[in-house]
Amino acid sequence: MRTLLVILTVAVIGLGAYSINLHSDKESLQRTVHAQYTEKLTDASEKLSYLQRAVSQSLLFKDEQAIHSELDSIWRLSSEVRSSISNIPIGQELSNEWLGYLGKLGEEARKTAKTGDYEAWREKMPQISTNLQSLSDEWTTATVDYYKQDGNMDVWLRQVDNKNPNTSFDNVKNTLKDYGEKDFPLTLSESDWQKKIELKALQDSVITEKEALEKVKYLFPLIKDATFTVTKSSDTAPYPFYHIQFHQGIRLGYVDLTEKGGHLLSYLVERPVGEAKLSQEQITKKAEEHLQRLGMKDVAFVESRENHLAWHVTFARVNPSDKALIYADGVQLKIAKDTGELLGANAMEYIQEETIKPQTAKPIDWKTFFDEDVQVEEVKNIYTDNGQFEQRLCYEVIAVRNGKTQETFRVVIDAENHNVLKVEYLT
C-alpha cells in the first residue's frame, strides 16, 4: 500500500511538473508570436507612412526621371506593406480590403510608369494621398489596442474574430471599403470579371438541400449510399452554395454545388490508393468518361501530370466557332492510379464561363518571326487573358532553340496583333 501511495504521489508530482512546463511553453510561444506580430504591425505602420509620403512627393515633379523614382517607391512600398499586413491576424475581411487597396495603388503606379500618363496620375493622386493619411492615422490608433494587451494573445485573437471584431480595426475596414470604391472604381472589364467570379450569369432556379443530395448521388454513384451532412455557405461567400460532406467505408470527402442549378464546383475524396495499374492512356480515357457523366462534353484534353498516387488531368472548353481552347474555362480532375476512380474535380472555372468576342487570326511567318536557329514544333489556337481581363485569341507555340544546348519554350502570341503575351522556359 505504501508503495502504491509513493507511486501515485510521484505521478501527481510528475503531472504537475509537466503541466507547469506545458503552461510555461505556451506562454513562451505566445510571447514569441506576440513579438513577431508587434514587429509586423510596427513595420506596416512605418511603411504605410512612407507610402503616403511617396504618393504626395510624386505630385511635386514634372521631370520624368524624378516622377519615375517616386512611382517605383510607391510600387515597392505598397508591396512591402501588403507583405507585412498579410502576416498579421486582423480578420480576413479587413486583410482582403487592405491587400486589394494597396495592390490597386501599386498597379496604378506601375501602369503610369509604363504608359507615361502623368496627367491622369496628378488628377487622381491628391485625394488618394489625403485618404492614405487618414488611413495611416486610423491604423495607428487601431494598433494601440494591440499593444495594450501586453502579450495576451487570447484577448487579441478574440478581438479580431469575425463574430467579435475589434472596434478600432473595424473602423479601418469600413474606411478602407469606402475609399477603395471611390479611389479605384472598377473598370468595365473589371466589373465584368467580378460578375463572372460571383457567378452573376447563372440564371438557374434555386435547388433545395434534398435536390442537391440527389444531384450528388447522380453525379457520383459510387458514394450514393454514403452518410451525408449538408451545410449552406456563409452570408459573406461570393455566391451561395451547398457544402456536402460524406463518409462511406474507406472514403471520406465533400462535394460543393451551387445553390442556383446545382452546378458542380468541386469534389474531393480521400481513400487509400493501391499500386499503380493503369497506363497514362487509360487514365486519360477514364478522365474523359468521368467528364461525360458530369455533363462536361464541350471540353478537350490539355495536359496531365502525375504524382505517386494519382494523375492530375486538365481539360478546357472548346470555343464552338473556331475550335480554339479557352484556358480560362478549365476543368481539373484527379484520377487514382490504381483503379481510375475520380478522386477530385475542380469545375469552378468551367462554371465561370467566359464571353468570347469575335477576333481574327492573322497568319505568322515563323521563319521571320523567330531567329534562324529556332524550330517551331507545335502551334495550337487558344484563348487566354492578356492581363486586362480580356480573352484574346492566341497562337500557343512550342519552340525549340538549337544553340550550344537545346532549349524548349512555350510562347503565347496574340493571333490578331502578334504581340507576345507570354514566354515560358520549359527545358
PyMOL commands that set and color helices and strands:
alter all, ss='L'
color gray80, all
select helices_A, chain A and resi 2-57+64-85+92-115+118-148+153-160+167-183+188-197+209-219+221-223+280-294+348-351+366-369
alter helices_A, ss='H'
color red, helices_A
select strands_A, chain A and resi 227-232+241-248+251-258+264-270+299-306+310-318+325-336+342-346+374-385+391-402+406-414+420-425
alter strands_A, ss='S'
color yellow, strands_A
deselect
rebuild
show_as cartoon
